Amino acid sequence: MSEDKPLEMPQTIDEAVLKLVKLLGLEQCKKVAAMREDELIGQLHNTLGRWIRNNFGLWKGNETLKKATGKEHPDDASSVIVVALWKMVSESGAATIISEETSDES
């Protein structure tokens, strides 16, 4: 998940999730959706969770997003975002979300 230009910091959980959906793409979103909720943190904390903490400014610089999660510690805040991503791609379907995001950019 790398981009040529700097990533704009999401300010809300929904913004963070939509950015993740775009960055991850359909296949990775399907993998997240296929997980059970109780597997998420154990499997994603040190990979996707770390990426969220580092790139969305949860360690430093994005107090607005951290506050939106209701958590003080960046580890906990990233977990809230991972679960929100899982809920969105599980309930709405990754293909639907990616399709909507792509059409919004046109």
Phi, psi and omega per residue, in radians:
M1 nan 1.464 3.077
S2 -2.268 2.642 3.134
E3 -2.229 2.765 3.113
D4 -1.303 -0.617 -3.122
K5 -1.837 2.751 3.132
P6 -1.066 2.525 -3.120
L7 -1.388 2.257 3.033
E8 -1.244 2.374 -3.101
M9 -1.298 2.175 3.052
P10 -1.202 2.585 -3.124
Q11 -1.849 -0.302 -3.125
T12 -2.238 2.893 3.085
I13 -1.099 -0.745 3.132
D14 -1.059 -0.747 3.102
E15 -1.088 -0.729 3.132
A16 -1.088 -0.773 -3.123
V17 -1.128 -0.759 3.141
L18 -1.121 -0.666 3.075
K19 -1.118 -0.718 3.122
L20 -1.117 -0.734 3.127
V21 -1.016 -0.784 3.128
K22 -1.111 -0.777 -3.094
L23 -1.219 -0.675 -3.085
L24 -1.300 -0.675 -3.092
G25 1.427 3.017 -2.995
L26 -1.065 -0.868 -3.042
E27 -1.119 -0.760 3.135
Q28 -1.190 -0.653 3.086
C29 -1.110 -0.657 3.086
K30 -1.103 -0.664 3.106
K31 -1.128 -0.722 3.096
V32 -1.122 -0.791 -3.120
A33 -1.077 -0.535 -3.104
A34 -1.346 -0.231 3.137
M35 -1.327 2.692 2.974
R36 -1.434 2.643 -3.109
E37 -1.000 -0.649 -3.105
D38 -1.280 -0.135 3.094
E39 -1.629 -0.337 -2.949
L40 -0.970 -0.995 -3.020
I41 -1.180 -0.744 3.125
G42 -1.051 -0.654 -3.088
Q43 -1.592 -0.430 -3.013
L44 -1.996 -0.134 -3.064
H45 -1.028 -0.780 -3.068
N46 -1.568 -0.005 3.120
T47 -2.034 -1.487 -3.140
L48 -1.093 -0.730 3.125
G49 -1.034 -0.770 3.108
R50 -1.099 -0.748 3.131
W51 -1.041 -0.767 3.124
I52 -1.068 -0.841 -3.117
R53 -1.032 -0.771 -3.078
N54 -1.328 -0.690 -3.014
N55 -1.660 -0.324 3.082
F56 -1.759 0.164 3.008
G57 1.279 0.475 -3.108
L58 -1.278 -0.447 3.085
W59 -1.314 -0.631 -3.080
K60 -2.863 2.259 2.978
G61 1.877 -0.263 -3.131
N62 -2.288 1.143 3.131
E63 -1.139 -0.487 -3.137
T64 -1.087 -0.829 3.129
L65 -1.167 -0.757 3.141
K66 -1.052 -0.749 3.113
K67 -1.106 -0.655 -3.141
A68 -1.079 -0.511 3.140
T69 -1.353 -0.317 -3.103
G70 1.381 0.226 -3.089
K71 -2.084 2.548 3.119
E72 -1.479 -0.732 -3.037
H73 -1.555 2.382 3.136
P74 -0.966 -0.623 3.095
D75 -1.037 -0.798 -3.129
D76 -1.208 -0.684 3.131
A77 -1.104 -0.732 3.132
S78 -1.168 -0.563 3.095
S79 -1.117 -0.680 3.087
V80 -1.059 -0.729 -3.127
I81 -1.201 -0.708 3.107
V82 -1.077 -0.772 3.132
V83 -1.142 -0.691 3.106
A84 -1.111 -0.690 3.064
L85 -1.058 -0.857 -3.130
W86 -1.010 -0.786 3.131
K87 -1.074 -0.766 -3.109
M88 -1.129 -0.837 -3.089
V89 -1.302 -0.440 3.108
S90 -1.330 -0.756 -3.055
E91 -1.428 -0.724 -3.065
S92 -1.628 -0.414 -3.061
G93 1.568 2.209 -3.083
A94 -1.034 -0.719 -3.095
A95 -1.094 -0.700 3.129
T96 -1.097 -0.808 -3.108
I97 -1.133 -0.796 -3.134
I98 -1.130 -0.689 3.097
S99 -1.076 -0.770 3.136
E100 -1.133 -0.749 -3.138
E101 -1.127 -0.691 3.137
T102 -1.157 -0.715 -3.127
S103 -1.238 -0.491 3.087
D104 -1.172 -0.487 -3.097
E105 -1.410 -0.249 -3.095
S106 -1.308 nan nan
